[in-house]
Amino acid sequence: CWVAEHAADAADCEVHDEGDEWAQIAVQGPGAPELLARFFGPEWLDIPPFRVRQADFQGAQVMVSSTGYTGERGGEVYVPNEAALPLWRALMARGADLDPKPIGLGARDTLRLEYKYCLYGNDIDETTNPYEAGLGWTVKLRHDFIGRDAIAPVKAAGPSRKLVGIKLKDKGVPRHGYPLVGPKGEPIGTVTSGTMSPSLGEPIGLGYVATAFAEVGTAIGVDIRGRVRAAEVVETPFVRKDS
C-alpha cells in the first residue's frame, strides 16, 4: 500500500489498514439531507460540503461526511461492518415517506460521469496529473508534499493535454479506451469514460485530448471499432444537479 510504503520511512509511525472492517452507505439525492438529519441531527439539513462528524448508531461509532460521488446533495456514512445492515434497514424504513431507492455502482457511475467526477483507474491514475485532469484546485504548492517537485513544473508550463467532456453527434457510445481523432483523422487522445446519459438521452464521455483540441466547441471524432463518429468538446458538468 502507498501509505505503508512511505510510512516505513518514519520511525514514529505505524499504519493499520482497517479497510476490511468498515462499510460505506452513500445517502444521495434531494431527500438525502432530511434523511440524514433524522438520524444524525438537524445540522445535516444545510451542512457545508466536505465536513465530517462522528455519530452513534445503536451503540456503534460511525463517521458521517457531507461528501458524495453523484453530484447530488447528501452524505456518506462509514459504519463498522456489523452495523451496516441494521443501518441500511433503518434508513430505508425511517425514510419511507421520502421514497428512497437502493442503487448500485452502475447507477452511481453514470451519475458521477454526468457531473464530471473522475474515476480512479479510468480518468485519473499514476500516469496523470491534477492540472491536466482539471483538478489543479486540489493542489497547494505552497505546502511541502510528496510529488511537489514533480508537479510544480507542470503548472508553470501548462499541461500538454486536458481532460474534456465529449458528446457524440452520431450514433454510438464512447467507451473507455476508444481513440479520439482530430479533423484530419490524426490521433489526439483517448476516451477514459463514457455512457449513454440517462438524464440527457445522449452519448457522453470524458477523454484526454491534446491541449490544442480542448476548447469547448471543437469538432473531434471518436473511433468506434474502426469507424469514426462525429463528436464535439462540450462544457462540463454535463448535467447540473441539486446544489
N, C-alpha and C positions, 0 to 999 in steps of 0.2 A: 504494500500500500504506500502511496505517495507520502502520506503524513508520517508513517512509521519510518520511511526511508530517511526523511530529513530529521525526525526526532532522534534518530540513532546517534546524531552528532551532538546532542545535548545531554550532558550527564545528569541534569536535574529534571529530565522529562520522561514520563512513562506514558505509553499510549495503550489504551484498551479499546478494542473495536466492539462496540455494543450494537452494531447494525442488525444482527440477527435477533436481538432482544426486544426490538421495537417495531410497531406497525404505524402506518400513517393513514389517516382518513381525511380527504380533502372535501370540504364543505363549500361549494361554489354556486354562484348564481344570485339572482335578485333577492331571494328569500334567505340567503345564507347568513347575513348579519343578524337577522331576527332569530334564527335557529341557534346560532352560537350564543347570542345573548341569553337565551332561555337556560343554557347550561352553565355559562361562564361569566355572566354579569352584563349589565346594560352598556358598559363601555364598548362592547363589540358591535353596537349599532352604528357607531361612527369612528371607530379606532383608525388612526392613520396606518398606511401600509408599512410593512417591514418592522412590525412590533412583535415581541414575544412575551408571553405571560405564562407563569406556572399556575396550574389549577389542580383541583381534586375531582376525580370521578369515582364514586363508590369506593373511596379509600385508596385509589391508585393515583400517583402523582403523574400528571400529564403536562405537556407543553403545547400551548396554542399560539400559532403565529398568524398574523394578518398578511399572509402571502398566498400565492396560488400560481397555477400554470395554465390558466384558461382565459385570462383577460377579464373575467367576471369578478364581482365583489365576493368576499368570503374569507376563508382562512383554512388552515391545515392543523390537524390535531395529531400530535405524536404521542402514542399511548403504548404502554407495555403490552406485549403480545396477549397476555392472559385477560386483559381488559378490553381488547379490541372488538371482539364480537359483542359483548354486552353494550359497549358504547355505540356500535353500529345499530343495534336493535333499538336502543333508546333514542337515537337521533331520528330514525325512521318513524318510531311511534309518537314521540313527543312533537314531531314536526309534521304530523299527518295533514293538518289543515293547510300547510304550505305546499303540499303535493310534491314531496321530494322523490327523486328518481335515482336509482343506482346506475352509474355509468362505469365503463371500463377504460382501458388505456387507448383503445381505438378512438373513442369519442373525445377523450382528453387530447389526443394527438391532433385531431382536426381543429379543435378549439385553440390550441396553442399556436398552430400554424396560421390560422386566420388572424391572430394577434401578433404574429411575427416573434414569438418566443422561440429562442434557439434550443434545439435538442442536441445534447452532447452525444457525439458519435455520428451525427449527421451534419449539423450546421456549424458546430464547433468541436474541436478536438485538439490534440497536442501539436497539430500542424498549422493551426490557425492562430490569429492574434486578435485582441479585442477591437483594435481600430478598424480592421477590415470587416469585422463582424457587426459593426455598429454599436459596440459595447464599450467604447472608449470612456463613457461616463462612469464606468465602474473602476477606472484606474486612476490612482492618485500618485503621480510621480514624485510628489514632494516627500512621500514616505519611502522608507527602505523596505524592500521585499524581494523575495527570490524571483529572479527574472527581470528585475527592473532595468538592469544594464542592457538586456536584450531588447526590451520593448520600447525604451526611450527613443532610439534612433528611428523606429517605425513611425512614431508620432511626428518627429521632426521632418522626415522626408515625405510622409504621406503614404498610405497603403497602395500597393500596386494592383490590388483587386478589392472588390467590395461585395458584400452580401446584399442582394436586391430582391425585391418582390417581382414575381413574374405572373402574368395572366396569358393563357393561350387564347388566340383568336380562332384557331381551327379546332377540329375535334381531336380528342386525345387528352391524356393526363400526364403532366410532367412528373417523373418519378426519380427517386434518388439514383444518382449516377448517370443520368441521361446527359449527353453532351449539349452545350449551348454554343450556337454559332452566330457570327455576325452577318451583315447584309450580303457579303460575298461568299458566304459559306465557310469562312475561316473560324477555327476554334477560338472561343473567347472565355470558356468557363464550363462549369458543371452544375447540374441541379443537385441540391442537397436534400430537399424535402418537397413533397408535392401531394396533392389530393384533389378530389372534386369537392369544392367547398359546399357543405350543406346549407350554409347561410346565404350564399350568393348564387348557388346553382351554376358556378363556373369553375373551370380547372385553374388552380393556382399553385404556385410553388415558390421556393426560395432557391437561390443559387449564387455562386460566386462568379462574377464577370470581371474582366479587365476594367480598370477604372474608367477608361475612355468610353465604355458602353454602359456605365452605371447611372446615367442621368434618367430621371423619370420621363417617359415618353419615347425612349429609344426602342426602335424596332429590332428584334432579335429573332432567332429561331431555336426550336428545341428539336434535337434529332431523336425521334422516337422509332427505334428499331429500323434505322436506315432511311426514314422519311422525315424531312424537315417540316415542322409545323410552325406557322407564324405565331409570334408571341410579342409581348411588349413589357418593358420595365415599368412598374406602377408604384404608386405610393403605398406605404405600409403604416400601420396595420391594415390588412385587407378589410377587416370589419372592426368598427369601433363599438365596444360593448359598454355595459354599465360601468361607471367610474365610482 
